[in-house]
């Protein structure tokens, strides 16, 4: 039996009164010891003062339905041994548990248990390696064990945090739907540690949320240390307004902003995208100032500037101005990706690094590399390769250009990025073949739909080569190299990476940069960050966190 969690907004108006309970409802993914469980439950009961307080809230707000976290209780215990259940029954108020489903928790717990068992195995092997003084094995097992322990902690934190929040929110919304009205008020009894995160999630789903925090005072009579005891529970109400939207200002130096990046930003989780065309440094300064000072200091981080455009120098000039205009505490994230040149070039180079090493060529930085194409992507690929230490031939294959043009491009790269590349004009097959014979790694990043290398040229090559082709529009830049290729041998001793393999990585890199901008709320995310991320993704060191627009969690239904 399978089931899925789909977290969708309430269809209508949902008001949620989040009432802070006196304790955190016990919940665990990894089963604690019996003694620990007993201690956990000992003080986890509502006081009479709290029950009286909840009763007054019901009289004042007249909610349609009430919910509470289930925790690790069974539904039978939730209703049979729960003073709140008795209270709401007395008041005639429908009452439901809201928490992660037991099948889902069992499934997720089994994953954590497997990790824990593996950690125990590593710990045993680590002890044995220490006893026999095997330093190499000890160092490896220590590092591996630390990695697995981190994975387990992250797994538990995610489930007990955001995943459980989503299930609780779903329980609240499902309970509201059972009322059968379009305007519903729900009273939810909430653990203190869940209060803020649950409020933010419900607000993001369109609910109106009011938080009631508690202040509890306990007093005793002067001459009696234990009894009688008077408990006073007082509300500290706080109305939570709508969270300010996440706004991305898309600055393009071009005539028309690119819809590609705008779509990506929406998919990453930005609420509002505001595009501006023909942005120059002066205009950027005014726009940034207006945007910064229109928000409270704490909300500035919910803005972001995305800088794009085909002219690399123009884009960098705008970035320099934005960097100078912002100052603490008015700082927000800035993403720099000129017409996708940074994320695409970073993905191309990261893919090349992987294939070059896997096929036994050594390090990419030790190779002679030919870059066919002098547009934004080609230039940045050349810059990255040169910074790695590679000998770079920057090649212009279009016959309408000239050697002088390529020389000027190379000179701009030297002045702007401090790198040296050799400029080559290769308008015909003979010229290109000479370049191919000199290089071991060849990048074709020229205009889409233009074939740079054909099979007759490949047949002339006598040494192993790696071709990286970014052209997704037929015909491909290299004949015989398919879009899906990711290190395939396309001819004897010749290996290739196609445009779709690059494109998949580029999408992940840009999505991650956008998500990082949201999560960190400050910093410049540009070429270096894109390359580091692309390299980590290729090596499997980084997992991309995709936008939480709709959370879907599936499980087998078996514990």
N, C-alpha and C positions, 0 to 999 in steps of 0.2 A: 504494500500500500504506500503510495507516495502523496505528499502534500507540499504545498508551497506557501510561503508567506509573501503576500503582496501588500505593501503599505501604500494605501491610496487615501487622499483627503476625504473628509466627510462631505456628503452631497447636501449642502445647506449650511446653516450656522451652528457651530459647535462651540459652546462655552465650557471650559474645563476649570474647575476649582481644585487646584493641587494643594492638599492639606498635608503638611509635614507631620509624620507620625513620630512617636517618641524614640524609635530605634530603627535600625536598618533591618529589613526583613531578611533572615538568613537565606543565602543562595550560594551555591558553589558548583563549579564545573567538575573539579577534581574532588572526589569524596574525602572529607577529613576523617580523623580518628573518631571513635565512638565517644571518648571523653570530651573531645573538642565539640562534637555535635551537641552533647548534653549541655555543655556550658553555653553554647550558642543559643539554645532555646530557653534557658533558665529565666532570663530577664526579658524575653521577647513577647511581652503581653501588654496590651493597652491598659492604662490605669483607669480608675472610675472617673477621675477628673477629665481625662481625655474623652471618654465616652460621653460625658455630659456636654463637653465642648462641641463634639461632633453633632450631638442631638440639636444643640442651639443653631449650629450652622445650617442644618437641614431645615429648621423652622424659618430661618432668615432667607436662605437662597432658594428653597424649594426645588432642589434638583430633580430631574426625571429618573436618574439612575446613579448608582454608586459602584465603584470598582476598588480593588486593592490588589497589590502584588501577591501572587500565589507563593513565590519562593520555592522551597523544597517540600512544601506541604502537599498532600494529596487533596483532591477536591472534596473528598469526604471529610477530612480534618478541617479544611477551610470553612465548610459550612457547619460542621457538628461541634467543633471545639474553638470557635472564634467568637469572642464577645461582640465584635462588630457585626457579624452575621446575625446574631440575636437582636442587636439594636435595630438594624435596618429592617428585619422581619417585623419587629414591633411597630416600626414607623411606616410599614407598607411600601418600602422603597426597594425596587429591584436591585440586587447586589450580585456582582460577577467577579471572578478572579481575572486578572490581566497579567499575563507573564508568558515567558517562553514555553512552548508546548513541550510536554514530557518526552515525546518521541524525538523532537529536535534536540532537546538537551541530551538525551541518551546518545544520539548520533554524534553530536559534537564532543560529548564526554569520551566516547570511544576513540576519537581521533587524539584527544589529549592523553588518554591512557596509553595509547600506542607510543606516543612520544615519551611518556614517563617510563614505560618499560624499557625503551631503548636507552634512555639516560641511565637507568639502573644497570643495564648491561655494560655500558661504557664505563660507569663508575667502578664496576667489578674488574673490568679489564685494565683500567687505569691503576687500581691498587696492585694488581698483579705485575704490571710493568714497573711500578715503583719498587716493588719487592725484589724484582730481578735486575733492577738498575738499568733498564732499557730506556735510555734517554730519548731516542728517536721516537719509539712507540709512545712513551709517556707524553712528549710534547704534542704529538698528533692527537692522541686521545683526549688530552686536556683541552685543546682547541676545539675539537669536534664536540666534546661534551658541553663546553661553554656555548657553542652555537646552538645545540639542541635545547639547552636550558633556556636560552633566549627565545627560541621558537615557541617553546611551551608557555613561557610567560606572556609572550605576545598573543598567543592563541587564547589563553585564559582571559587576558585583559580585554581583548576584542569581544569575546562572547559575553562576558560579564558586564561589558560597557555598552558599546553602540548596538550590538546585535540584540541584547536583552532589551535595551531602550525601545528598539523598533517593535519587538513583540508586545511590550507593555502598551505602547501607543496604539498598536493594532487592536489590543484587547479593549482599550478605552473607546476607540472608534466603533468597533463591532458592537459594544454594549449600547452606544448611542444609536446605532442603526436599529437595534431591537426595539427602541422606543416607538419607531414608526412615524416620527415627525421630522420636519425640516429645520426646526429650531429647538435644539436640545441643550440642556445643562447637565453636566456630569460632575459628580464629586468623586475625586480619586484620592485614596489614602496612600501617601507616597513616602518611601524611605528617604531620609535626609540626603544621602549621597546621590540619589537619583533625581532630586528635585530640579536642579538647574538644567541638566542635560535633557531631561524629559520635557521640560518647559520649552526649551529651544527647538526640539524636534517637533512638538505639537504646533508651535507657532509657525514653523516652516511648512507645515501641512495645512495652514490656514485657520487654525483654531484660535479663539480668544482665550487667553490663559490668565488666571489670577492665582498667585501663590499666597498661601497662608502659612507663615513660619510660626513656630511655637517658642515661647519662653516658659520654662518650667521652673517653679520655685518650690522647695521643700522646706518646711519649718517644723520644729518640735517644741514642746513645752519646756520651760526652763529646767524643771526638776526631773524630767523623765526623758532619758536618752533615747528610748526606742519608740514609745507610744504615749499618747496618740500622735499621729503624723498628719499634717494638713498639706495637701498637694494642690497647687494653684496652676492651672494651665491658661496662659493668656495668648491671644493671637497677635502676631505682628504681620499684618496684611501688607502685601505689596502687589500692585497691579503691574503685570508685565505687558508692555505695549508691543506693537509689531516691531520685530527686529529690522533695522535698516537694511535695505537690499544691498547685495554685492554688485557693485557697478564696475564694469570694465570700459575704460575710454580707449578706443581703438584709433591711434594716430597713424595715418598713412601719409607718406611724402608723395605718393602717386596721385593721379587725377581721380582714381576710383579705388576705395578700400576693397581689399580682397574678402569675398564672402567665405572663403575656406576657413580663415582664422576666426571669423565671427561665429560660424557654426561650431567650431571647436570650443570656443569660449562658453557658449551656451551649454554644450554637452558636458563641459567640465564642472558646471554648477553656478556660473554667474547668472544673476537674476536679470540684469539690464546691461546691454551693450550699446555704447554710444559711439558711432563711427565719425571721424573727421578726416576729410581729404585735404591734400595740398598743405600739410602742416610743415611749417619751417620753424627754426629755433625761436624766433620772436613770438610766433603764435602759440607755440608749445608752452612758453613761459607764462603767458597770460592764462591759458586754459588750466594749467596745473595749479596756479595760484587760486583761481576761482574755485576749482574743485576742492582743494585742500581746506580752504577757510569756510566752506559751506557746511562742514560737518563738525560734530563734536570730536574732540581729540580721540576718544576711545573708538570712534567709528571710522576714522581715517583709514585704518587697516582694511576696511571692507571695500576699499577702492583699489583699482589696479590700472596701470597704463601699459598698453601693448603697442610697441612701436614697430612699424613695418614700412616697406617701400622697396622699390627695385634698386635705387641708388644707395649703395652701402655707405658712402661718405655722408650723404644727406641724413640718413637714418642715425648714424653715430653722432652727428652734430646735434640732432634733436635730443638724443639720450644724454649727451653732455650737459645740455641746458636743464633737462629735468633733474639730473643728479645735483646740479648746483642750486636749483630752485627749492628743493625739499630740504627740510632741516628738522631735527628732533623738537617736539614729538610729532610733527606733521610729516610722517614718512609712510609710504605705502609701497607695495611691490611694483616693479617695472620689468616687463618681459620684452626682450629684444629678439626679433626674428624677421629680418628683412625679406619679405616675400617667401618665407620658409627657408631661406638660405642657411641659417644657422642650424636648425634642427635637421634639415635634409643633409647638409654637408657632414654634420656630426654622425648621422646614421650611416652615411656612405663610408666614412673613414673607419668607424667602429666595425662595420661588416668586413671591410678590407683587412683590418688588423686580425680578425678572427680567422679568415680563410688563409691569409699569408702564413700565420703561425701553424694552423692545422695541416697545411700541405707541405710543411717543412722548409719554407723559404727563409725562416728566421723572423726578425722583427721588421715591421713596416718601416720604422725609422731608418733602417739600414739599406733600403731599396732605392732604385731609381724609378721614379713615378712619372707617368705622363698623364696630364689632365687635359682632355680635349673639350674645350668650352671655356669662354672667358666671361660668361654671365655671372650673376651673383653667386650661384652655387659653385661654379667652377673656381671662381676666385677664392672662396672660403675653403674649399677642399685643398687648394694649393697652399693656402696659408697654414692650415692645420698640419699638412704633410711636412712643410718646411720647418715648422716649429718642432716637429718630432725628430728632425735631423735628416729627413729624406732629401735626396737630390730631386728637384722638381722641374719638369718641363711643362710650362704652360703653353698649350697649343691652341691656336685659332684655326679651325678647319674651313671657315666660310670664305669662299673665293672673293667675295665683295669687300672683305676687310684687307688689311695690309700688315707688313712687318712692323711698320711704324706704330700702328694701333696697338699691337701686342706689346711692343716695347713700352708704350705709355702705360698700359695696364700693369705691367710688371713693376714699373717705377712707382706707381701709386701704391701698390702692395708693400713695396720696400719702405716708402715714406710713412704709410699709415700703420703697418703692422711690424715693421722692422725685420722683414724676411726677404731672402734673396731667391728668386726663381729665374730660370732660363726661359726667355720668350721665343716661341717658335711659330712661324706662319707656315701652315701645311695645307694648301688648298687642293692638292691632288693626291692620288693614291700613292705615287712614288714617294712624295714627301712624308706621307703618313707612315708608310712602311719603314722608312728610315727611323722614324720616331719609335715605332714598335720594336725595332731591333735593339734600340738603346735601352728601353725600359723593361722592367720585370712586372710592374703593376700598372695597369692602364685603366683610367677612368674616362668614360664617355658621358659628359654632362652638357652636351651642346643642345641646340634647339630640338624640341620634340618632333618625332616623325622623320628624323634625318639619320640615315645610315652612315656611320663614320668608318666602320671596319667591315669588310666582306670576307667571305670564305677564302677567296683567292689570296688575300693578304695573310690570313691565318695559316694557310698552307705553306707560306714562305718562312714561317718562324721555326727556328731550330732549338729553342730553349723553352723551358717551362715559363708560363705566364699566368697572371691573374687579371681578369677583366671585370670591372664593376660598371654596369650600365644603368643609368638612371632614367632612361627613356622608356616611358610606358605606352607611348603612342606608336602604333605600327608605321613603318618598320622599326624594329629595335635598333639601337645604335651599333650593336655587334651582331652580325649574322650568325645564327645558330644558338644564340644565348636567349633562353626563354625568360618570360617575366617572373616565373616562380622559382627560378634557379637560385640556390643558396649554397654555392660551393661545388656545384656539379662539374664534372669533367666534360667540357663541350667539344673538345678535340684532344688528341693525344698530348698530355702534359699541359693542357690549357684549361683553367678553371674559371667559372663565371658566377657572378651574382646579379640577379635581375631586378627590375624596378619594383616589382611587388614585394619582394623580400626586403628591399630598402624602405618602401612605403609603409609597411607594417610597423617597422621599428620607428620610423619618423613620427607616425601617429602616436605611438606610446610615449615618445620623448616629449612631444608638444603637450600631450594630455597631462603628463606628469608635471611639467613646468607650470601649467595653468593651475593644477591642483596644489602644487607647492606654494604658489603665490597666494592662493586662498588660505591655506593652512598657516603659513608663516606670517603673512600680513606685512612683510617688508623685505627689502633686498632687491638686487639686480639679478635677473635671470637671463643670461646671454649665452655667448658662444662656449665659454669654458664650462658652464654648468650643463649645457646641452651635450657636449662631448663626454664629460664625466658620466652623465646619466646613460648615454648611448652605450658606452663601454661596459658599464655595470649591467645594463639590461642584456647585452649580448653574452656576458659571462654568467648571467643568472644570479647576480648579486642583489638586484633590485626588483621588487614587485611593484607594478603600477597600480595605484589605488584609483579605481574608476569612480566617476561621479555617483553619488548616492541619490539619484533622482527617483529611482524605484528600487526598493530592496526586495530581492527574491532569494529565499533560502529554501533549498530542497533537501529532503532526507529520505532514507529508504523505509522508515517506519519500523525498523528492527533495532533493538538495543544491542 
